[in-house]
Amino acid sequence: MSDEKVTIKVNDHGSIRITGDVELIDGEGNEFKVGKSFSLCRCGESSKKPFCDGTHKKIDFDSAPRAK
């Protein structure tokens, strides 16, 4: 991994977008293969968990949290 800044964006009514050089590890320590940019499911309904497949659009997922 490099010292590149990683950005994690919580998209309104959608996924969590990760951009940068990161490792994504499951609960047993196994690494998912990811590129420099990918989206994680936030609605819980993706058929490609933990990755987003766009299902949030079909189910009208409603969440737009804001930092305070």
PDB file with one MODEL, atoms N, CA, C and O in Angstrom:
MODEL        1
ATOM      1  N   MET A   1       0.844  -1.183   0.000  1.00  0.00           N
ATOM      2  CA  MET A   1       0.000   0.000   0.000  1.00  0.00           C
ATOM      3  C   MET A   1       0.887   1.243   0.000  1.00  0.00           C
ATOM      4  O   MET A   1       1.982   1.245   0.562  1.00  0.00           O
ATOM      5  N   SER A   2       0.398   2.274  -0.629  1.00  0.00           N
ATOM      6  CA  SER A   2       1.147   3.531  -0.710  1.00  0.00           C
ATOM      7  C   SER A   2       0.625   4.529   0.313  1.00  0.00           C
ATOM      8  O   SER A   2      -0.306   4.243   1.066  1.00  0.00           O
ATOM      9  N   ASP A   3       1.239   5.696   0.323  1.00  0.00           N
ATOM     10  CA  ASP A   3       0.803   6.772   1.213  1.00  0.00           C
ATOM     11  C   ASP A   3      -0.252   7.655   0.559  1.00  0.00           C
ATOM     12  O   ASP A   3      -0.550   8.742   1.054  1.00  0.00           O
ATOM     13  N   GLU A   4      -0.810   7.194  -0.543  1.00  0.00           N
ATOM     14  CA  GLU A   4      -1.849   7.937  -1.260  1.00  0.00           C
ATOM     15  C   GLU A   4      -3.066   8.140  -0.350  1.00  0.00           C
ATOM     16  O   GLU A   4      -3.446   7.246   0.407  1.00  0.00           O
ATOM     17  N   LYS A   5      -3.662   9.319  -0.439  1.00  0.00           N
ATOM     18  CA  LYS A   5      -4.859   9.605   0.349  1.00  0.00           C
ATOM     19  C   LYS A   5      -6.021   8.756  -0.147  1.00  0.00           C
ATOM     20  O   LYS A   5      -6.243   8.635  -1.351  1.00  0.00           O
ATOM     21  N   VAL A   6      -6.751   8.178   0.778  1.00  0.00           N
ATOM     22  CA  VAL A   6      -7.932   7.377   0.471  1.00  0.00           C
ATOM     23  C   VAL A   6      -9.160   8.232   0.751  1.00  0.00           C
ATOM     24  O   VAL A   6      -9.223   8.929   1.764  1.00  0.00           O
ATOM     25  N   THR A   7     -10.138   8.176  -0.155  1.00  0.00           N
ATOM     26  CA  THR A   7     -11.389   8.898   0.024  1.00  0.00           C
ATOM     27  C   THR A   7     -12.521   7.889   0.135  1.00  0.00           C
ATOM     28  O   THR A   7     -12.624   6.962  -0.668  1.00  0.00           O
ATOM     29  N   ILE A   8     -13.371   8.080   1.144  1.00  0.00           N
ATOM     30  CA  ILE A   8     -14.560   7.252   1.331  1.00  0.00           C
ATOM     31  C   ILE A   8     -15.752   8.193   1.331  1.00  0.00           C
ATOM     32  O   ILE A   8     -15.873   9.055   2.200  1.00  0.00           O
ATOM     33  N   LYS A   9     -16.642   8.021   0.341  1.00  0.00           N
ATOM     34  CA  LYS A   9     -17.793   8.905   0.197  1.00  0.00           C
ATOM     35  C   LYS A   9     -19.085   8.124   0.378  1.00  0.00           C
ATOM     36  O   LYS A   9     -19.304   7.112  -0.288  1.00  0.00           O
ATOM     37  N   VAL A  10     -19.935   8.593   1.276  1.00  0.00           N
ATOM     38  CA  VAL A  10     -21.256   8.004   1.480  1.00  0.00           C
ATOM     39  C   VAL A  10     -22.204   8.714   0.516  1.00  0.00           C
ATOM     40  O   VAL A  10     -22.573   9.868   0.732  1.00  0.00           O
ATOM     41  N   ASN A  11     -22.590   8.020  -0.538  1.00  0.00           N
ATOM     42  CA  ASN A  11     -23.466   8.611  -1.555  1.00  0.00           C
ATOM     43  C   ASN A  11     -24.904   8.664  -1.074  1.00  0.00           C
ATOM     44  O   ASN A  11     -25.395   7.717  -0.459  1.00  0.00           O
ATOM     45  N   ASP A  12     -25.574   9.763  -1.351  1.00  0.00           N
ATOM     46  CA  ASP A  12     -26.985   9.896  -1.010  1.00  0.00           C
ATOM     47  C   ASP A  12     -27.779   8.777  -1.665  1.00  0.00           C
ATOM     48  O   ASP A  12     -27.687   8.560  -2.874  1.00  0.00           O
ATOM     49  N   HIS A  13     -28.558   8.070  -0.856  1.00  0.00           N
ATOM     50  CA  HIS A  13     -29.477   7.032  -1.338  1.00  0.00           C
ATOM     51  C   HIS A  13     -28.762   5.932  -2.118  1.00  0.00           C
ATOM     52  O   HIS A  13     -29.368   5.276  -2.966  1.00  0.00           O
ATOM     53  N   GLY A  14     -27.472   5.729  -1.833  1.00  0.00           N
ATOM     54  CA  GLY A  14     -26.713   4.738  -2.598  1.00  0.00           C
ATOM     55  C   GLY A  14     -25.552   4.135  -1.835  1.00  0.00           C
ATOM     56  O   GLY A  14     -25.606   3.943  -0.620  1.00  0.00           O
ATOM     57  N   SER A  15     -24.522   3.847  -2.568  1.00  0.00           N
ATOM     58  CA  SER A  15     -23.381   3.087  -2.078  1.00  0.00           C
ATOM     59  C   SER A  15     -22.385   3.925  -1.287  1.00  0.00           C
ATOM     60  O   SER A  15     -22.532   5.136  -1.127  1.00  0.00           O
ATOM     61  N   ILE A  16     -21.368   3.225  -0.802  1.00  0.00           N
ATOM     62  CA  ILE A  16     -20.195   3.854  -0.220  1.00  0.00           C
ATOM     63  C   ILE A  16     -19.090   3.707  -1.255  1.00  0.00           C
ATOM     64  O   ILE A  16     -18.730   2.586  -1.616  1.00  0.00           O
ATOM     65  N   ARG A  17     -18.549   4.811  -1.736  1.00  0.00           N
ATOM     66  CA  ARG A  17     -17.537   4.811  -2.787  1.00  0.00           C
ATOM     67  C   ARG A  17     -16.158   4.985  -2.159  1.00  0.00           C
ATOM     68  O   ARG A  17     -15.920   5.942  -1.422  1.00  0.00           O
ATOM     69  N   ILE A  18     -15.247   4.050  -2.457  1.00  0.00           N
ATOM     70  CA  ILE A  18     -13.887   4.094  -1.940  1.00  0.00           C
ATOM     71  C   ILE A  18     -12.951   4.332  -3.114  1.00  0.00           C
ATOM     72  O   ILE A  18     -13.005   3.629  -4.124  1.00  0.00           O
ATOM     73  N   THR A  19     -12.094   5.334  -2.965  1.00  0.00           N
ATOM     74  CA  THR A  19     -11.124   5.657  -4.002  1.00  0.00           C
ATOM     75  C   THR A  19      -9.754   5.752  -3.348  1.00  0.00           C
ATOM     76  O   THR A  19      -9.580   6.469  -2.362  1.00  0.00           O
ATOM     77  N   GLY A  20      -8.795   5.042  -3.886  1.00  0.00           N
ATOM     78  CA  GLY A  20      -7.442   5.047  -3.350  1.00  0.00           C
ATOM     79  C   GLY A  20      -6.919   3.633  -3.202  1.00  0.00           C
ATOM     80  O   GLY A  20      -7.603   2.665  -3.532  1.00  0.00           O
ATOM     81  N   ASP A  21      -5.714   3.525  -2.707  1.00  0.00           N
ATOM     82  CA  ASP A  21      -5.033   2.242  -2.561  1.00  0.00           C
ATOM     83  C   ASP A  21      -5.386   1.633  -1.207  1.00  0.00           C
ATOM     84  O   ASP A  21      -4.789   1.989  -0.190  1.00  0.00           O
ATOM     85  N   VAL A  22      -6.353   0.717  -1.190  1.00  0.00           N
ATOM     86  CA  VAL A  22      -6.776   0.078   0.054  1.00  0.00           C
ATOM     87  C   VAL A  22      -6.856  -1.430  -0.123  1.00  0.00           C
ATOM     88  O   VAL A  22      -6.917  -1.935  -1.244  1.00  0.00           O
ATOM     89  N   GLU A  23      -6.854  -2.139   0.995  1.00  0.00           N
ATOM     90  CA  GLU A  23      -7.117  -3.573   1.015  1.00  0.00           C
ATOM     91  C   GLU A  23      -8.490  -3.761   1.635  1.00  0.00           C
ATOM     92  O   GLU A  23      -8.816  -3.112   2.630  1.00  0.00           O
ATOM     93  N   LEU A  24      -9.296  -4.639   1.061  1.00  0.00           N
ATOM     94  CA  LEU A  24     -10.609  -4.960   1.604  1.00  0.00           C
ATOM     95  C   LEU A  24     -10.550  -6.411   2.062  1.00  0.00           C
ATOM     96  O   LEU A  24     -10.329  -7.319   1.260  1.00  0.00           O
ATOM     97  N   ILE A  25     -10.748  -6.619   3.356  1.00  0.00           N
ATOM     98  CA  ILE A  25     -10.566  -7.932   3.977  1.00  0.00           C
ATOM     99  C   ILE A  25     -11.899  -8.418   4.558  1.00  0.00           C
ATOM    100  O   ILE A  25     -12.647  -7.634   5.142  1.00  0.00           O
ATOM    101  N   ASP A  26     -12.193  -9.728   4.394  1.00  0.00           N
ATOM    102  CA  ASP A  26     -13.415 -10.275   4.988  1.00  0.00           C
ATOM    103  C   ASP A  26     -13.182 -10.656   6.452  1.00  0.00           C
ATOM    104  O   ASP A  26     -12.083 -10.466   6.974  1.00  0.00           O
ATOM    105  N   GLY A  27     -14.197 -11.184   7.105  1.00  0.00           N
ATOM    106  CA  GLY A  27     -14.141 -11.508   8.523  1.00  0.00           C
ATOM    107  C   GLY A  27     -13.136 -12.585   8.889  1.00  0.00           C
ATOM    108  O   GLY A  27     -12.773 -12.726  10.057  1.00  0.00           O
ATOM    109  N   GLU A  28     -12.682 -13.348   7.899  1.00  0.00           N
ATOM    110  CA  GLU A  28     -11.687 -14.402   8.153  1.00  0.00           C
ATOM    111  C   GLU A  28     -10.279 -13.980   7.746  1.00  0.00           C
ATOM    112  O   GLU A  28      -9.332 -14.760   7.846  1.00  0.00           O
ATOM    113  N   GLY A  29     -10.156 -12.731   7.284  1.00  0.00           N
ATOM    114  CA  GLY A  29      -8.835 -12.235   6.888  1.00  0.00           C
ATOM    115  C   GLY A  29      -8.492 -12.444   5.423  1.00  0.00           C
ATOM    116  O   GLY A  29      -7.362 -12.188   5.009  1.00  0.00           O
ATOM    117  N   ASN A  30      -9.458 -12.909   4.635  1.00  0.00           N
ATOM    118  CA  ASN A  30      -9.229 -13.106   3.199  1.00  0.00           C
ATOM    119  C   ASN A  30      -9.413 -11.788   2.468  1.00  0.00           C
ATOM    120  O   ASN A  30     -10.301 -10.999   2.793  1.00  0.00           O
ATOM    121  N   GLU A  31      -8.565 -11.560   1.481  1.00  0.00           N
ATOM    122  CA  GLU A  31      -8.599 -10.290   0.751  1.00  0.00           C
ATOM    123  C   GLU A  31      -9.506 -10.366  -0.478  1.00  0.00           C
ATOM    124  O   GLU A  31      -9.403 -11.293  -1.281  1.00  0.00           O
ATOM    125  N   PHE A  32     -10.396  -9.376  -0.615  1.00  0.00           N
ATOM    126  CA  PHE A  32     -11.171  -9.215  -1.844  1.00  0.00           C
ATOM    127  C   PHE A  32     -10.271  -8.530  -2.866  1.00  0.00           C
ATOM    128  O   PHE A  32      -9.464  -7.674  -2.504  1.00  0.00           O
ATOM    129  N   LYS A  33     -10.398  -8.889  -4.109  1.00  0.00           N
ATOM    130  CA  LYS A  33      -9.665  -8.200  -5.167  1.00  0.00           C
ATOM    131  C   LYS A  33     -10.435  -6.944  -5.545  1.00  0.00           C
ATOM    132  O   LYS A  33     -11.592  -7.013  -5.961  1.00  0.00           O
ATOM    133  N   VAL A  34      -9.783  -5.796  -5.396  1.00  0.00           N
ATOM    134  CA  VAL A  34     -10.410  -4.520  -5.716  1.00  0.00           C
ATOM    135  C   VAL A  34      -9.427  -3.661  -6.505  1.00  0.00           C
ATOM    136  O   VAL A  34      -8.214  -3.854  -6.434  1.00  0.00           O
ATOM    137  N   GLY A  35      -9.968  -2.724  -7.246  1.00  0.00           N
ATOM    138  CA  GLY A  35      -9.143  -1.767  -7.974  1.00  0.00           C
ATOM    139  C   GLY A  35      -8.940  -0.517  -7.138  1.00  0.00           C
ATOM    140  O   GLY A  35      -9.144  -0.528  -5.924  1.00  0.00           O
ATOM    141  N   LYS A  36      -8.542   0.547  -7.789  1.00  0.00           N
ATOM    142  CA  LYS A  36      -8.303   1.828  -7.109  1.00  0.00           C
ATOM    143  C   LYS A  36      -9.600   2.529  -6.741  1.00  0.00           C
ATOM    144  O   LYS A  36      -9.579   3.497  -5.980  1.00  0.00           O
ATOM    145  N   SER A  37     -10.732   2.060  -7.266  1.00  0.00           N
ATOM    146  CA  SER A  37     -12.016   2.680  -6.983  1.00  0.00           C
ATOM    147  C   SER A  37     -13.089   1.591  -7.056  1.00  0.00           C
ATOM    148  O   SER A  37     -13.146   0.821  -8.015  1.00  0.00           O
ATOM    149  N   PHE A  38     -13.930   1.544  -6.032  1.00  0.00           N
ATOM    150  CA  PHE A  38     -15.011   0.561  -6.003  1.00  0.00           C
ATOM    151  C   PHE A  38     -16.103   1.046  -5.057  1.00  0.00           C
ATOM    152  O   PHE A  38     -15.888   1.962  -4.263  1.00  0.00           O
ATOM    153  N   SER A  39     -17.274   0.423  -5.148  1.00  0.00           N
ATOM    154  CA  SER A  39     -18.412   0.815  -4.309  1.00  0.00           C
ATOM    155  C   SER A  39     -18.877  -0.360  -3.469  1.00  0.00           C
ATOM    156  O   SER A  39     -18.970  -1.490  -3.947  1.00  0.00           O
ATOM    157  N   LEU A  40     -19.166  -0.071  -2.208  1.00  0.00           N
ATOM    158  CA  LEU A  40     -19.697  -1.072  -1.295  1.00  0.00           C
ATOM    159  C   LEU A  40     -21.194  -0.848  -1.102  1.00  0.00           C
ATOM    160  O   LEU A  40     -21.669   0.287  -1.076  1.00  0.00           O
ATOM    161  N   CYS A  41     -21.925  -1.952  -0.968  1.00  0.00           N
ATOM    162  CA  CYS A  41     -23.368  -1.898  -0.750  1.00  0.00           C
ATOM    163  C   CYS A  41     -23.672  -1.284   0.605  1.00  0.00           C
ATOM    164  O   CYS A  41     -23.009  -1.576   1.600  1.00  0.00           O
ATOM    165  N   ARG A  42     -24.677  -0.435   0.627  1.00  0.00           N
ATOM    166  CA  ARG A  42     -25.141   0.162   1.875  1.00  0.00           C
ATOM    167  C   ARG A  42     -26.595  -0.200   2.145  1.00  0.00           C
ATOM    168  O   ARG A  42     -27.051  -0.105   3.285  1.00  0.00           O
ATOM    169  N   CYS A  43     -27.330  -0.616   1.113  1.00  0.00           N
ATOM    170  CA  CYS A  43     -28.756  -0.917   1.298  1.00  0.00           C
ATOM    171  C   CYS A  43     -28.984  -2.333   1.820  1.00  0.00           C
ATOM    172  O   CYS A  43     -30.056  -2.627   2.350  1.00  0.00           O
ATOM    173  N   GLY A  44     -27.994  -3.216   1.679  1.00  0.00           N
ATOM    174  CA  GLY A  44     -28.111  -4.584   2.151  1.00  0.00           C
ATOM    175  C   GLY A  44     -28.759  -5.545   1.182  1.00  0.00           C
ATOM    176  O   GLY A  44     -28.950  -6.714   1.517  1.00  0.00           O
ATOM    177  N   GLU A  45     -29.104  -5.087  -0.016  1.00  0.00           N
ATOM    178  CA  GLU A  45     -29.839  -5.925  -0.969  1.00  0.00           C
ATOM    179  C   GLU A  45     -29.034  -6.330  -2.206  1.00  0.00           C
ATOM    180  O   GLU A  45     -29.577  -7.000  -3.083  1.00  0.00           O
ATOM    181  N   SER A  46     -27.779  -5.951  -2.302  1.00  0.00           N
ATOM    182  CA  SER A  46     -26.954  -6.285  -3.468  1.00  0.00           C
ATOM    183  C   SER A  46     -26.776  -7.791  -3.602  1.00  0.00           C
ATOM    184  O   SER A  46     -26.644  -8.492  -2.599  1.00  0.00           O
ATOM    185  N   SER A  47     -26.770  -8.290  -4.824  1.00  0.00           N
ATOM    186  CA  SER A  47     -26.482  -9.708  -5.070  1.00  0.00           C
ATOM    187  C   SER A  47     -24.976  -9.932  -5.186  1.00  0.00           C
ATOM    188  O   SER A  47     -24.531 -11.067  -5.361  1.00  0.00           O
ATOM    189  N   LYS A  48     -24.189  -8.863  -5.089  1.00  0.00           N
ATOM    190  CA  LYS A  48     -22.727  -8.964  -5.188  1.00  0.00           C
ATOM    191  C   LYS A  48     -22.038  -8.492  -3.906  1.00  0.00           C
ATOM    192  O   LYS A  48     -20.910  -8.001  -3.955  1.00  0.00           O
ATOM    193  N   LYS A  49     -22.708  -8.636  -2.760  1.00  0.00           N
ATOM    194  CA  LYS A  49     -22.158  -8.171  -1.489  1.00  0.00           C
ATOM    195  C   LYS A  49     -20.727  -8.661  -1.305  1.00  0.00           C
ATOM    196  O   LYS A  49     -20.429  -9.808  -1.637  1.00  0.00           O
ATOM    197  N   PRO A  50     -19.862  -7.844  -0.799  1.00  0.00           N
ATOM    198  CA  PRO A  50     -20.110  -6.551  -0.177  1.00  0.00           C
ATOM    199  C   PRO A  50     -20.184  -5.404  -1.181  1.00  0.00           C
ATOM    200  O   PRO A  50     -20.329  -4.246  -0.791  1.00  0.00           O
ATOM    201  N   PHE A  51     -20.087  -5.720  -2.466  1.00  0.00           N
ATOM    202  CA  PHE A  51     -20.054  -4.681  -3.493  1.00  0.00           C
ATOM    203  C   PHE A  51     -21.460  -4.259  -3.925  1.00  0.00           C
ATOM    204  O   PHE A  51     -22.409  -5.040  -3.852  1.00  0.00           O
ATOM    205  N   CYS A  52     -21.568  -3.039  -4.363  1.00  0.00           N
ATOM    206  CA  CYS A  52     -22.830  -2.486  -4.846  1.00  0.00           C
ATOM    207  C   CYS A  52     -23.115  -2.998  -6.257  1.00  0.00           C
ATOM    208  O   CYS A  52     -22.213  -3.062  -7.092  1.00  0.00           O
ATOM    209  N   ASP A  53     -24.370  -3.361  -6.520  1.00  0.00           N
ATOM    210  CA  ASP A  53     -24.791  -3.741  -7.866  1.00  0.00           C
ATOM    211  C   ASP A  53     -25.906  -2.841  -8.392  1.00  0.00           C
ATOM    212  O   ASP A  53     -26.513  -3.142  -9.421  1.00  0.00           O
ATOM    213  N   GLY A  54     -26.180  -1.739  -7.692  1.00  0.00           N
ATOM    214  CA  GLY A  54     -27.198  -0.790  -8.137  1.00  0.00           C
ATOM    215  C   GLY A  54     -28.605  -1.088  -7.648  1.00  0.00           C
ATOM    216  O   GLY A  54     -29.536  -0.358  -7.986  1.00  0.00           O
ATOM    217  N   THR A  55     -28.783  -2.142  -6.861  1.00  0.00           N
ATOM    218  CA  THR A  55     -30.110  -2.507  -6.382  1.00  0.00           C
ATOM    219  C   THR A  55     -30.776  -1.379  -5.608  1.00  0.00           C
ATOM    220  O   THR A  55     -32.003  -1.273  -5.612  1.00  0.00           O
ATOM    221  N   HIS A  56     -29.992  -0.535  -4.943  1.00  0.00           N
ATOM    222  CA  HIS A  56     -30.563   0.570  -4.156  1.00  0.00           C
ATOM    223  C   HIS A  56     -31.499   1.442  -4.987  1.00  0.00           C
ATOM    224  O   HIS A  56     -32.455   2.011  -4.461  1.00  0.00           O
ATOM    225  N   LYS A  57     -31.222   1.544  -6.285  1.00  0.00           N
ATOM    226  CA  LYS A  57     -32.084   2.342  -7.177  1.00  0.00           C
ATOM    227  C   LYS A  57     -33.444   1.673  -7.366  1.00  0.00           C
ATOM    228  O   LYS A  57     -34.470   2.351  -7.430  1.00  0.00           O
ATOM    229  N   LYS A  58     -33.449   0.341  -7.457  1.00  0.00           N
ATOM    230  CA  LYS A  58     -34.685  -0.410  -7.688  1.00  0.00           C
ATOM    231  C   LYS A  58     -35.583  -0.447  -6.461  1.00  0.00           C
ATOM    232  O   LYS A  58     -36.805  -0.532  -6.580  1.00  0.00           O
ATOM    233  N   ILE A  59     -34.971  -0.384  -5.273  1.00  0.00           N
ATOM    234  CA  ILE A  59     -35.771  -0.497  -4.040  1.00  0.00           C
ATOM    235  C   ILE A  59     -36.005   0.853  -3.375  1.00  0.00           C
ATOM    236  O   ILE A  59     -36.531   0.921  -2.264  1.00  0.00           O
ATOM    237  N   ASP A  60     -35.614   1.926  -4.056  1.00  0.00           N
ATOM    238  CA  ASP A  60     -35.779   3.290  -3.519  1.00  0.00           C
ATOM    239  C   ASP A  60     -35.160   3.443  -2.138  1.00  0.00           C
ATOM    240  O   ASP A  60     -35.784   3.969  -1.217  1.00  0.00           O
ATOM    241  N   PHE A  61     -33.911   2.969  -2.009  1.00  0.00           N
ATOM    242  CA  PHE A  61     -33.164   3.114  -0.754  1.00  0.00           C
ATOM    243  C   PHE A  61     -33.095   4.577  -0.381  1.00  0.00           C
ATOM    244  O   PHE A  61     -32.741   5.408  -1.217  1.00  0.00           O
ATOM    245  N   ASP A  62     -33.424   4.914   0.850  1.00  0.00           N
ATOM    246  CA  ASP A  62     -33.515   6.301   1.290  1.00  0.00           C
ATOM    247  C   ASP A  62     -32.595   6.552   2.476  1.00  0.00           C
ATOM    248  O   ASP A  62     -32.914   6.191   3.609  1.00  0.00           O
ATOM    249  N   SER A  63     -31.461   7.168   2.210  1.00  0.00           N
ATOM    250  CA  SER A  63     -30.528   7.523   3.277  1.00  0.00           C
ATOM    251  C   SER A  63     -29.571   8.580   2.747  1.00  0.00           C
ATOM    252  O   SER A  63     -28.928   8.385   1.716  1.00  0.00           O
ATOM    253  N   ALA A  64     -29.482   9.678   3.441  1.00  0.00           N
ATOM    254  CA  ALA A  64     -28.594  10.763   3.036  1.00  0.00           C
ATOM    255  C   ALA A  64     -27.977  11.398   4.295  1.00  0.00           C
ATOM    256  O   ALA A  64     -28.267  12.549   4.623  1.00  0.00           O
ATOM    257  N   PRO A  65     -27.116  10.628   5.001  1.00  0.00           N
ATOM    258  CA  PRO A  65     -26.526  11.162   6.231  1.00  0.00           C
ATOM    259  C   PRO A  65     -25.580  12.341   5.951  1.00  0.00           C
ATOM    260  O   PRO A  65     -24.987  12.439   4.877  1.00  0.00           O
ATOM    261  N   ARG A  66     -25.459  13.218   6.931  1.00  0.00           N
ATOM    262  CA  ARG A  66     -24.591  14.381   6.824  1.00  0.00           C
ATOM    263  C   ARG A  66     -23.648  14.430   8.006  1.00  0.00           C
ATOM    264  O   ARG A  66     -24.032  14.113   9.132  1.00  0.00           O
ATOM    265  N   ALA A  67     -22.421  14.824   7.752  1.00  0.00           N
ATOM    266  CA  ALA A  67     -21.440  15.029   8.825  1.00  0.00           C
ATOM    267  C   ALA A  67     -21.842  16.282   9.598  1.00  0.00           C
ATOM    268  O   ALA A  67     -22.339  17.247   9.018  1.00  0.00           O
ATOM    269  N   LYS A  68     -21.629  16.256  10.873  1.00  0.00           N
ATOM    270  CA  LYS A  68     -21.980  17.416  11.705  1.00  0.00           C
ATOM    271  C   LYS A  68     -20.773  17.941  12.409  1.00  0.00           C
ATOM    272  O   LYS A  68     -20.869  18.916  13.155  1.00  0.00           O
TER     273      LYS A  68
ENDMDL
END
